[in-house]
Amino acid sequence: MTIDRAGINALMEITSRPELVFVSGQGAWLQDHNGKRYLDFIQGWAVNCLGHNPAAMVEAVTRQAQKLINPSPAFYNQPSIDLARRLVEASCFDRVFFANSGAEANEGAIKLARKWGQLHRKGAYKIITFDHSFHGRTLATMSASGKPGWDVKFAPQVDGFPKADLNDLDSVRALVDDQTVAVMLEPVQGEAGVIPATREFLQGLRELTREHGLLLIVDEVQTGMGRTGRMFAYQHAGIEPDIMTLGKGIGGGVPLSALCAREAVCCFEHGDQGGTYNGNPLMTAVGVAVFDVLAAPGFMDGVNARAQQLSAGLTALSDKWGMRGERGLGLLRALVMDRDDGPALVAAARDRAPEGLLLNAPRGNLLRFMPALNVSADEIDTMLAWLDALVAQVRG
Ligand SMILES: Cc1ncc(COP(=O)(O)O)c(C=O)c1O
C-alpha cells in the first residue's frame, strides 16, 4: 500500500510522525501499511488496557451501535447507568459525570472544586498542583500542569494554580492561603517520567487537606483502571480523595473519561456542566465491557505478576548496561538510563526488522513502558530481549 501524501498534507501538523500508516492491530501487535508488525509497548499512551481490538470491546461497540448510539445527554441511557454504578461500587466516590477525554474530565474537576469553593469557602478558587505534572491540553488544564514552558505558551494562563513539589508536604503547606480550595495531583506523575507520589506523601496530603478544609483531587487519567495493579492508584495509599478523574484505560481506546466525586462535593447546579457526547451509550457500553474484564477474578493478579516480571527484567538490563535502575507502579514503568539515548532507542526499535518495537521516551534518558494490562509473559520477555540487543546496537 502506498502512502497518500496529499491526504497526509491535509492533516494539521501538530507533531512529528514517522512515515507509517497503521492499518490493523491485535492484542500486543500493530501492523503498518507495508504489512510490517510491531510489538506495542505504548498502546496508545496507556490507553488500550486490553490491547488492540479485544473481542469484548468489538462485541460491545457492535451490539450497542445496532441498538442506540446517542439519545442525548438530556435523557438517561442504560450503559451509562451501568458504568456509573460499577465505578461507584469499586471506589470511595458516589457520583460520576462522563466526558470524552482526560483533559475534559479534569476541566470538570476544576469547575466542581471552584463551585464548591464559591458555596463553602467564601469564593476560594486556587488549586495547588505540582511541578512537572500533566493534566491535559485545554487552557485550564495546561495552566494546572507543571510542564516547563507551559506557563508562557498561549498566555495569559488561567489563574489560580500555584505549583508545589511532589513528595514535599512543606512545599504544599507553604502555598495554602484563604483563597485555596483544593490540591490536585497524579498519584504517579506519568508524563514527567513515571514518578510515584509516596504513600506517606499521599497520606500527609489527605491529612493536610482535611485540616484546612480543602478538597483532594486525584488525576487518575493515566493511573486508573488497573494500570498500577489496583483498580485505582489512590487505593495503594489507603486514602479516600474527594474527587477523581479517569480517562485513557476507562474506554480501552475509545473516547471516554469520567469525573467521580463524593456526594458532599457534588454541587453542580443544572446547566453548570454538560456536553453533547457526555455519557453516550456507545462509549459507555464499551466502558462497561472493559470494566468487567478488569474486575474479573484474577485479572489484577495477572497485572501484578507481569509488572514484577517487567520490573525484574528492566532492573537486570539496567545492571548489565550500567544504567540508573527502573521505577514505577504496576504496568506503568520507566527505565532510567545513564545517558540521553532514549530518542535513538525509540527510532532503532521502530526501525527494527523484520518486526518493530514501539517504545516511548518522555525524557532523553528515560524509556516509559505502558503495555496492555493483559500483555503475556512471552511478549514481555521478547521486548526485553529486543531492547537488550537495541541498546548494544545504539551504543555500538
Ligand atoms: C495524568 C493525565 N491527565 C490528563 C491527561 C490528558 O488526557 P487526554 O489526552 O485524554 O485529554 C493525560 C494524558 O496523557 C494524563 O496523563
The ligand as a Gaussian input file, in Angstrom:
#p B3LYP/6-31G(d) Opt

LIG

0 1
 C       -2.413000      12.338000      34.146000
 C       -3.054000      12.822000      32.872000
 N       -4.076000      13.692000      32.939000
 C       -4.681000      14.142000      31.839000
 C       -4.275000      13.735000      30.586000
 C       -4.978000      14.279000      29.377000
 O       -5.804000      13.294000      28.829000
 P       -6.367000      13.484000      27.336000
 O       -5.187000      13.431000      26.422000
 O       -7.316000      12.331000      27.154000
 O       -7.058000      14.800000      27.307000
 C       -3.216000      12.827000      30.465000
 C       -2.753000      12.399000      29.131000
 O       -1.656000      11.906000      28.937000
 C       -2.590000      12.354000      31.629000
 O       -1.558000      11.503000      31.585000

